[in-house]
Amino acid sequence: MPSPEISKRVLDAKLEACKFAFLRLSAVKTTRMKNYKQLRTLLMLKEISRRGADRDFLKDPENSVTRILCSVLKQVVSNADRSLKSLRGFHYETLDDQEKQHVTRMIASVQGMGSRKYEPETIDQLDDMTEPMEMEIYLGNGDDSVGGDFDDIVLEPISWPLQSQLTLEWVETLMGLLNQFTWKNSVSELPLILPHSVAFSLVDFASQILDKEANCVRVNCCSENSRVIVVGDLHGQLHDLLKIFDQSGRPSLNQRFVFNGNYIGRGSWSLEVFLILLAWKILMPESVILLRGSSETRVSAEELDFLKETCDRYAEHGPMLYSKCIDCFIMLPLASVISDSVYTTHGGLFQSSGVQEDSTNPSLLLGSLEELDEIERRKVGENDDENVTLNHVLWSCPWMADGLSESNYKGLLWGADCTETFLKQSNLKMIIRSHEGPDARADREDMGNMLSGYSVDHDVESGKLCTIFSASMFSQGSRNYENEGAYAVLEPPNFAEPRFVSYTVENVPRVQHQIISDGPSTLQPLMWENRTGQGFASVGISNPPSWTVPLPNDPCQILQLREPLQVFEGLPLPDTIEEPHKSNYDYLFRLITALKQEIQTRDNHEKELMDHLTKTKATLEVISQMSSSL
């Protein structure tokens, strides 16, 4: 049996090899997987290598160094045959000689793993495998990759697990499928890989968990190996979220994530971002903290066209999913306190509801954590006076002047003196908030410009106030700020001295809408759009033929029409009308008939109601006359 020093040295080499493998596997572009089994194998190998590179195993007194190593390597062996089948399934026609050698070495290495038996007694015989294999196969976003042409990929839909028990493999598969979906598929094809029933279940189960959490969630990190990742605004930029997970690692018992809100926004993949985060929340509710942002309100969701996004993907099921998401937004907590030292929230500080003693000199009073715990976050009305504190938490911003004052928009403006007061009275050392990116800071020359993804806004005696923004290359209108995104890494012994990690995701897919193709190179416009870009989309119908119609005076009110069985007006169409105009007109006349039927139904209902009220009134008058005569 080798000495502990030798075993430790061998383990160090294995850990480095696993780290190397994890980085390479993380770079593999899942759109180049030949089929679902290859994708599943990739995700499995990636998770094994990630666990193999986790030094936290060393702190477990129940396991020796050698048993830990054997446990990890046995997992590799158990999946070696499956991995070999996937590797052998690659197409080699488009590879050069060097790439073919690399793939051959991969196959040989996996064969070597599968032929070994890893037991503690033979751990000293592993030295011939300690050197990591070199693989120049970068398959990142948009890069060239091995495997030939994979345009014929057919993604299999993910199903809701039995007994609603999510697993790490299930969540990893979901992320891989959604990533691959964004590169190859039209948004209307999302139900083919993520059925609406699964999306409904994700929102429903996560809402139940979120509803039980306090307004301010306490994140306690007791282990010396624990750390917390704080993420700022994502604004629907899915590939920034995936970049963060790839760089920092996945949520675990020793690695918590706190997200400061604004999951939906001006990015193209708001729904996908939110659903992935809900999946992680269900899987690891204590390790993933999801806070509410200013975008996670009914009014903001309307302004950001979140209803349109859900309907673009799920057609007639879109309004229901949208409604479930809105209800889920209300359940999101408002803040967190990490290790009794760091306060995180989306916007910032808030006004106290207390009454000031000196009423002759009124001024705003700073709220406390105790008051934050008492507010009712689930009230829907954003402009209701009872929700003033909620608006402050979501919309307030720091500035350079002292004091606490009303903002010209929503929320408050607070100075460094307020930061000092809040930290001191709460016995905290740092505030990490979000809400502002480079666009918001463009006109605030006295504040940090956020181009690196973060800014230290106040540095006072008791601690600091920082703003963090995680959406890189952020665009507002026609302007791209070419900024970095960032996240904060909080580690013991001093959680109040975070390390900020900046990054950029430049190459991202464009949203593909459903198009009608007439041959390989001739693309027709969407059948419900005319050449001016108007048409059904101008009245909120983005996925015709649809019988779910938003009302023009209130887009959040959805009208579910009945598809007419017969249409007498306008049909049949003349034979001279060709596609796509024929389908366009056919749907138009059917929609008109359905709307007329709905109007007639409502008129009949109102008439019946008026008749009932008239009869009720007459009855009440008779009763009144009888009572007065008694």
N, C-alpha and C positions, 0 to 999 in steps of 0.2 A: 504494500500500500504506500503510495507516495506521501511525502510530508505535506502538511497544510500549506506551506509556502509554494510547493510545486503545484498543488491543486488550485491554489489561488491564482498563480500565474497562468495556468492553463485556462481558468475561468475568465481571467481578464482578456485573454486572446479571443475566447469564444464570444464574450460580450462585445468586443470590438467588431468581430465578424458579423454578429447579429445586428449591430447598429448599421454597419455597412449595407447589409442585406435589406434592412428596413428602409434606408434612404433610397436604395435602388428600386425597391418594390413600390415605394411611395411615388416615384417618378413615372411609373408605368401608366400610360394613358389607357383607361378602360375601354375606350371606343375601339381599341385594336384587339380586344379579346374576340376570339372566334365564336364563342357561344357562352351561354349562361354558366356552364360548368367551369369554363376557364376563368370567368370572372369570379366565381365563388372560390376557386382554388387560389387565385391571386390574393383575395381578401383574407383567406385562411392563413396563407403563408406570411402575409404581411403582419397579421396579428401575432403569429408565433414568433416572428423575428422581433416584434416590438416587445413582447414579454421576455424574450431571451435577452434583450438589451436593458432590462429594467433592474437596476442594482438594488431596488427595494427588497427583492427576494433575499438578499444577503442579510437583512435585518431580522428575518424570521428565525427565532430560536429553535423552532421545531424542525428546521431543515438544515442539514449540513451543506457545505459548499458543493460537494460532489453530487449529493442527491438533487440539489436544485438544478445543476447542470444536466444531469441525466433526465430529469423530468422534462426539461425543455427539449432536449434532443430526441427523446422518445416521441414527442408530439410531431417532430419533423418526420421521423421514421414512419409514424402511423399514416401520414399523408403522402409519403413518397410515391407510391404507385399512382395515386390520383394526379399528383403533380407531373409525373412522367407522361401520362396520357395527354395532359394539356400541352406540355412542351412539345411533344411529338406531333401535335396537331397543327403547329404553326406552318405556314406556307414559306418555303425557302426561295421561291423563284426570284424575288426582287432583292434578295440579300447579296451583298458583296462577300468576298472571301473572309474578310475579317469578322463581319457580323455572323457568318455561318460558324466560324470557329468559336465565337462567344456563346452562341446557342448550344453548340455541341458540348462546350465545357459545362454549361448549366445542366444539360442532361446527364453528363458523366458525374457531376457532383451529386445530383439527386440520387443517381444510381448508387453512388458510394454511401450516401446516408442510409438508403434503404437496405443495404447489405450488412449493416453493422448492428450490433446489439450493445446498447449503452447501459452498462451496469456500474455501480460504484467501484467494483473490483477492477474494472478495466479502464477507468477514467484516465490513467496515466498513458494510455496508448493512443490518445487523440492528437498528439502533437503534429501529425502530418496533415491535419485539417485546420490548423489555426490561422493560416494565412488567407485573408479574404480573397475571393475570386474577383478579378477585374472584369467589369461588364460595361462597355461603352454603349449601352442601349438606353438612351434617354428618350422616354416616351411621354414627355410632359405635354402640357396643353398646346396643341397645334404643331408639335415637333414631328419630324419624320420618324417612323418607327418600324420595327420588324413586324412581319406577319402578313405582308402583302395587302391586298384589297379586302377590306372588311365591310364594304357597303351593304352586304347582304345580311348583316346581323339582325336577328330577331330576338328582342328582349322578352323574357318571360315575365309575366306579372308577379308581383310579390303578394303573398296572401297573409292575412292576419293570423298570428300564431295561435295554436290551440291554448285554451284557457287564458288567453290574452297575456301570456308570459313572454315579453320581449327578451331576446338574447343579444349578446354583443355581436354575434354573427349576423343576426337579422338587421340590426341597425347599420352595421358596416355594409351589408348588401344594399340596403336602402340608399345609403350615400353613394355607393358605386353606381347603382342604376340611375339615380337622378343626375349624377355627373355625366354619365354617358349619354343620357337622354338630352341634356342641354346641347351637346355637340352634334347630334345626328337627327333629332326628331322635331317635328312640328309640335307646338305647345298643345294643340288639340289632341295629340296622341298620348298625353300623359296618362289617361285612364287605362291605356293598354299595359302599362307597367305598374301603375299605382291606382288601383280601382277606387272609385269614390267611397266605397264602403270602408276601405282601409284608411283613407284620409279622414273620414268621419270618426272612425274609432280612435285614431291618433289624437284628434282634437278633444274628443269626449273624455278619454281616459286621462289625458294631461290636465284637463280642466278640473277634474275631481281632485287631483293632487294639488294643483295650484290653489284651489279654493280653501284648502286646509292650512295654508301657510300664512304667517303673520305679515302685516304690512312691511315690517323691517325684519328680514331674515338674518338670524345669527349664524355665521359660518365659523365653527370652532375647529381649529387645526392644532391638534395636540402632538402629533408625531413630528419628530425632528426631520423626517424626510418629506413631509407634506408641503405642498405649495398650491397657490391659487393663481389662476389666469383670469384677468379682468379684460373683457372685450367691450369695445364701444359700438357706435352705430355701424350697422352692416348695410342698411338700406337696400335689401334685396340682392346684394352682390354675393351670390352663392359661392363663387370661386375664391373669394376672400375668406369665407368661412372654412372652406376645405383647405386653403393654404394655412390657416391658423392651426387646424387640427394636425396637418402634416408636419408643421414645424414644431409645435409644442407638445404633441402627443394627444391621446384621447383622454376623456374624463375617466377617473378611477378613484379608488378609495383614498389615495394619497395625492391626487391631483384634481382639485375642484375648479370649476369654471363659474364665473359670475358674468352674466351678459347684461349690459346696462340699457337694453331696449333699442327701439328703432330697428326692428327686424325687417319690417316692410318699408318700402320707400320708392325711390326713383330707379332702382336697379330692375333688371329684367326677371329676377327669380325670387320675388318676395315670398310667394307661397311655398316654394321648395325650401327656402331658408327656414321658414317658420316650422314646417313639418319635420324637418331634420332635428331641429332643436327640441321639439316636443317629444320626438322619439327618444332622444338622449335623456330628457327629463323623466319619462316613464321608466326607462331602464335604470337610471341612477338618480333618483330624486334628491338625495342628499348631496350629491357631487355636482349637480348642474342647477344653478340658480338663474332663473329667468325673470328679469325685472321689466317693468312696464316703461315704454318710451312714449314720447309725444306723438309718434306715428300710430301707436296702438290705442287709438280712440276712434269712435264712430265717425266723427267729423273729419279727422285726418285721413282715415281709410277712404272716405269718399273723395277727398281732394286728390289722393294718390291713385285713384282708379283701381283700388284693390278688388272691388266687385267685378270690374271688367276682367281683371286678371284671372279670377277664379272661374268666371263664365267662359273665358277663352279656353280654359283647360277642361272644365267639367260640364260645359253646356247646360242642360236643364238641371243638373245637380249643383251647379255653381252657386246659385243664390242660397241654397241650404248650407253649403260649406262656408260661404261668406258669413252667414248669420252665426254659425257655430264659432268661427274665428273671432267675430266681434264679441260674443259672449265670453270666449276664452281670454280676450284682451282684458276684460273687466276683472278677471281673477288674478291677473299678474300682480305680484308684490311690487312695492314701490322703492325699496332700498334694502341694503344689506350692511351688516357690520362684521368685518373679518378679523378674527382673533382679537376682539376688543380694542382694536387700534385703527382700523381703516373703515371709513364710511363710503359706500358707493351708492349712487343713484343716477337717474338719467339727467335731470335738469339741475337741481341743487337745493339751496336752502329755502325756507318757507316762513310765512308769517305766523305768529302765535295767535291763537283765538282768544287769549286772555285780554282782560280790560286793563288798560294802563291807569295807574293811580292818579297821575297828574293829567286830568282831562283838559286843562287849559292849554296844554302844549302837546297836542296829539302827534304821535309818530308811530311807525310800524315797530312791532316787537318781534324779535326772532323766535321762531318755534323751536321746540325741543324734541328729542327722540321719543319721550313719553307721549307727547301730543301726536306725533306721527303714528304711534301704535294705536291711537284711539280713533282715527278718522275712518269713515266708511268709504273704502275705495271702490266698492261695487256699485255705487250710484251712477246711473247712466248720464244724467244731465250735466254736461260739462260747464254750462254757464250758470248753473244753480249756485246760489250763495253758499250753500252747505258744502260745495266742492271747491272752495277757494284754495284750501290747502293742497288738494290734489293737483290743481292747475299749477300752483307754485312749484311743487315737486317735479312736475314734468316739463315746465317751460322756463324756469328761472335761469339767469345767467350772471356770472361774476363781472365786475368792472373794476376800474382802478380807483374810483372815488370811494370815500368812506360812506358808511351808512347803508340803510335798507330802504329802497324806494320802489314804487310801481314802475313797471316797464311800459313802453308805448304799445306793446302788443299784449302778450299774456305773461303771467309770472311776475317775478321781481328782479331787480338788480341789486346785488350786494357787494360790499367792499371788503378789503382785507381785514378791517376791524371786526366785521361780522364773522368771517372765517375764524379768526382768533377766538371770538366769544363762543362760537359753536363747538370748536374743538376743545376748548377749556372746560365748558360746562358739561360736555359729553365724555370727557376724559379720553379723547381720541387724538390721533397724531396725523391723520391724513384724510383728505376727501378726494375721491376719484369720481368724476362725473363725465358726462358725454354731451350729447345734444348739439354741439357746435362743431362743424367741419370747416374746411378752408373757405367755403362759400360764405358762411356766417361771419368769419373773421376778416373777410376781404375789405370791409369798410370799417374795421375796428383796429386802427393802426397802433393803438396803445396796448393791444393784446397779442398774444402769440399767434402766428399765422396758420398753425396746424398743418403745414406742408410736410412735416415729418410724422404726422399722425398723432402727436401729443403736444401738450404745452403745460408748463408750470406757471400758473396764473397768479397765485399768492404764495408767498414764503414768509410765514409769521413765526412768532416765538414758539407756539405750541405745535407747529407742523406746516404742512403744505396743502395747497389745493391744485389738483391737476385735471386737465381735460384730455380725454382720449377718444380717438375717432378711428374706426377700423375699416372703413370703405376706401380702398386705394383707387387712384385714378378717377376721382369723383367728378361727375359731370352735373352741371346745373344749366339746363337749356342747351345752348350751343357751345358752352365753354367747358373745357376739361381742365381741372386744376393741376393735373399731373402730380398729385400728392401721394405720399406713402400712407398706407394704413399702419396701425400699431396696436399692440396689446401689451398689458402690463403683467409682469411675473413677480408675484409676492412670495418670498421664501423666508423661513426662519433663519436666524433668531429675531430679525427685525423686519416684520411685515410692512412697516411704514417706510421702507426704503426700496421701492420697487425698481425692477429693471425693465425698461421699455424696449420692446423689439419692434422695429419698423420693417416693412416689406412692401412689395409692389406686385400686383398681378396685372400684367399688361395685355396678355393675349387671352381674351375671353370670347365665347361664342355669341353670335347674334341670335336674337329671338327669331325663330322660324314659324310663321303662321301657315295655316293650311292653304295650299294652292291647288288649282286644278291644272293638271298637265295634259297637253295634247302633243305627245311625242317627247323625245328626250331633250330637246332644246327649246321648245316653245312653251313659255309660261303664260298662263292666262291670269288676269286679275281675279281677286276674290269675287265671287258671284254676287255678293251683296254690296259691293262698292261700285260707284260710277267713276268716271274719269276725274271728277273734281275731288275725289276722296270722301264724298259724303255718301248718302244712301241710308241703309238700315243702321249702320254704325252711328249715324248722327243722332238717332233717337235711342241709343243705348242698346241696340240689338247687335251684338258683335259675333254671334254664333248661329245665324239662321241656317236652315229653318228651325226656329225656336218658338215655343209657345209660352215662354217665360219672359215677360216684358216689364222693364222698370217704368214707373210712372214719371212723367216729365217734371212734375212739381216736387217730387221727392224720390230720387233714384234709389233710395234704400228700401222703398216700398215696392215689392215685387208682385206683379199681377200674373197669376197662373191661368192661362186661357185653356179652353177646351178645343182641341183640334176639330174643325168642322167636318162632319160626315159628308155634307153636300155643299157645293158652291155653285150658285146660279149666276152670279154677277161676274162678268169678265172672262169666264171660261166656257168652252175650251178656247185655247189661244189659236190664232191663225198659224197655219203651217209655215208661213214665211219667216216666223221668228225663230232664230237659232240660239243655241247655247253660247254663253251662259245666260243671255237675256231671258230665255224661255223659263228656266228655273227661277230666275229672279221675279218675273211677273207672276208665275204660278204661286209662289210663296206670298207675294204681295196681296193677291186677291183672296187667298185663304186667310191671311192675317186680318184683312179688312172684315171678312165674314165673321171670324172669331171675335173681333172687337165689337161688332154690332150685336152678336149674340150675348156677349158679356153685358153690354149696355142695356139690352132688353131684359136680361135676367135681373140686373140691379134695379131697373125701373119697376119691374113686377114686385120685387122684394120691398122696395120703398112704398109702393102702393098698398101692399098687404100690411105693412107696418103702420101706415097712416090710418087705414081702416080700423086696425086694432086699437090704435091710440084714440080714435074718435069714439069707438064703442066703450073704451075704458073711461074716457072723460064723461060720457053720458051716464055710465053706471055710477061714477063718483058723485055726479050732480044729484042723482036720485037718492044715494045714500046720505048726502049732505042735507037734502030736504027732509028726509025721514028723521035724521038725528035732531034737526032744529025744531021739529014738531013734537018731539018727546018731552 
